[in-house]
């Protein structure tokens, strides 16, 4: 069984915001792979969708704990289904990566992302993760816009086409991780020097 976690904040006011790129990605995966509709699982504190990925059962999960407590939901799902760290992927937004760029890592620090800080504090840091680049200041957003207001804004119309291509890339990377391995996916999708050497 595989577990794919997308990070975001629940609630209408956060829908389609840059900080909810993980939620947006899971909606994309659910639609493209024909998974069941998301439903709330209170015991996990998450919205869950179950389907098949490469002939294996897979769970998509959106924590409903708000970003700062994401680790609580992740731990509950992993413990219930007895899923090892190697069979999960955490997908989240990265304000340090340009919009349209993704980066895959096999482990490492959470950086400044509060959702990832919560997860690392709860389950450790030895799990695969995919970062979705959302940075567009100076291109489609004001160059000097504060980070907090920037990440909580919705994606602009001109960003939607770039985001769509980015989501497709993430889905392809997820499939590759579970079929051909993490290193192959890193070498295929990570930009330039940040291929498999970035661990």
C-alpha positions in Angstrom: 0.0 0.0 0.0 1.2 3.5 -0.9 0.4 6.8 0.8 0.5 10.2 -0.9 0.1 13.2 1.4 -0.6 16.6 0.0 -0.2 19.6 2.4 -2.5 22.5 2.6 -5.0 24.3 4.8 -8.7 23.3 5.0 -11.4 25.8 4.3 -12.9 27.8 1.4 -10.6 30.8 2.1 -7.5 28.7 1.3 -8.8 27.0 -1.9 -6.5 27.3 -4.9 -4.0 29.4 -2.9 -0.3 28.8 -3.6 0.3 27.4 -0.1 -2.3 24.7 -0.9 -0.4 23.3 -3.9 -0.3 19.9 -2.2 -4.1 19.8 -1.9 -4.4 20.9 -5.5 -2.0 18.1 -6.6 -4.1 15.5 -4.9 -7.3 16.7 -6.6 -5.5 16.4 -9.9 -4.3 12.8 -9.1 -7.7 11.8 -7.9 -9.3 13.0 -11.1 -6.6 11.6 -13.5 -6.4 8.2 -11.9 -10.1 7.8 -11.2 -9.8 7.4 -7.4 -12.9 7.6 -5.3 -14.1 11.1 -4.2 -12.4 12.5 -1.1 -14.3 11.9 2.2 -13.5 12.8 5.7 -12.0 10.2 8.0 -12.3 11.7 11.5 -9.9 9.1 13.0 -7.2 10.4 10.7 -8.2 14.1 10.9 -7.9 14.0 7.1 -9.8 13.9 3.8 -9.0 10.6 2.1 -9.4 9.1 -1.3 -8.5 5.4 -2.1 -7.7 3.9 -5.5 -5.1 1.9 -7.3 -1.7 3.1 -8.5 0.3 0.6 -10.6 -2.0 -2.2 -9.6 -1.4 -1.5 -5.9 -3.8 0.1 -3.3 -3.0 3.7 -2.7 -4.3 6.4 -0.4 -4.4 10.1 -1.1 -4.7 12.2 2.1 -5.2 15.9 2.9 -4.6 16.6 6.6 -7.4 18.7 8.1 -5.3 19.8 11.0 -4.1 23.0 9.4 -0.5 23.2 8.3 1.2 23.4 11.6 -0.1 20.1 12.9 0.2 18.1 9.6 2.4 15.4 11.3 -0.5 14.4 13.5 -2.7 13.2 10.6 0.3 11.6 8.7 1.2 9.6 11.8 -2.3 8.4 12.4 -2.7 7.1 8.8 0.7 5.4 8.7 0.1 3.7 12.1 -3.4 2.5 11.1 -2.3 1.0 7.8 1.2 0.0 9.0 2.8 1.9 6.0 6.6 2.2 6.1 8.3 5.5 5.5 9.6 4.3 2.1 6.0 3.9 0.8 4.9 7.4 1.5 5.4 10.6 -0.5 4.7 14.1 0.9 3.9 16.8 -1.7 4.0 20.4 -0.7 4.6 24.0 -2.0 8.1 25.5 -2.0 8.4 29.3 -2.2 12.1 29.0 -3.0 11.5 27.1 -6.2 10.3 28.9 -9.4 6.8 28.2 -10.5 6.9 25.3 -13.0 9.8 23.6 -11.2 9.6 20.4 -9.0 12.3 18.9 -6.8 12.3 15.4 -5.4 14.3 14.4 -2.3 14.7 11.2 -0.4 15.1 12.8 3.0 16.4 15.9 4.7 15.4 18.9 6.7 11.9 20.6 6.5 13.3 24.0 5.7 11.0 26.8 6.5 7.8 24.9 5.7 5.6 24.6 8.8 3.8 21.6 7.6 7.0 19.7 6.9 8.4 20.8 10.3 5.4 19.2 12.0 5.8 16.0 10.0 9.6 15.7 10.6 9.1 16.3 14.3 6.4 13.5 14.3 7.8 10.7 12.1 11.4 11.7 11.4 12.9 13.0 8.1 13.7 9.8 6.2 10.9 9.8 3.7 10.5 10.8 0.0 9.1 14.2 -0.7 8.2 16.3 -3.8 8.3 20.1 -3.7 6.1 22.1 -6.0 7.7 25.4 -7.0 5.3 28.4 -6.5 7.6 31.4 -6.7 6.5 33.9 -9.3 7.3 37.3 -7.6 8.8 39.6 -10.2 7.0 37.8 -13.0 3.3 37.3 -12.3 3.3 38.8 -8.8 4.7 42.0 -7.3 8.5 41.5 -6.8 8.5 43.0 -3.3 5.3 41.3 -2.0 5.6 39.8 1.5 6.0 36.0 1.6 3.0 35.4 3.9 0.5 37.4 1.7 2.1 35.8 -1.5 1.6 32.2 -0.5 -1.9 32.8 0.8 -3.0 34.3 -2.5 -4.8 32.3 -5.2 -2.9 31.3 -8.3 -3.4 33.9 -11.0 -4.9 33.0 -14.4 -1.6 33.3 -16.2 -0.1 30.9 -13.7 -2.7 28.2 -14.1 -1.3 26.8 -17.4 2.2 26.6 -15.8 0.7 24.9 -12.7 -1.2 22.4 -14.8 2.1 21.3 -16.5 3.7 21.2 -13.1 1.0 18.9 -11.7 1.3 16.6 -14.6 5.0 16.3 -14.0 4.5 15.5 -10.3 2.0 12.7 -11.2 4.5 11.2 -13.6 7.2 11.5 -11.0 5.1 9.7 -8.4 4.4 6.9 -10.8 8.1 6.6 -11.5 9.1 6.5 -7.8 6.8 3.6 -7.2 7.8 1.7 -10.4 11.4 2.5 -11.2 12.6 3.9 -7.9 13.3 7.2 -6.2 16.8 7.7 -7.8 15.5 7.3 -11.3 12.8 9.9 -10.6 15.3 12.3 -9.1 17.6 12.0 -12.1 14.6 12.5 -14.5 12.8 15.3 -12.9 15.2 17.3 -10.7 16.8 20.3 -12.3 20.5 20.4 -13.2 22.9 19.7 -10.3 20.0 18.8 -7.9 19.6 15.3 -9.3 20.3 12.1 -7.3 23.2 13.7 -5.5 20.8 15.9 -3.5 19.8 13.5 -0.7 
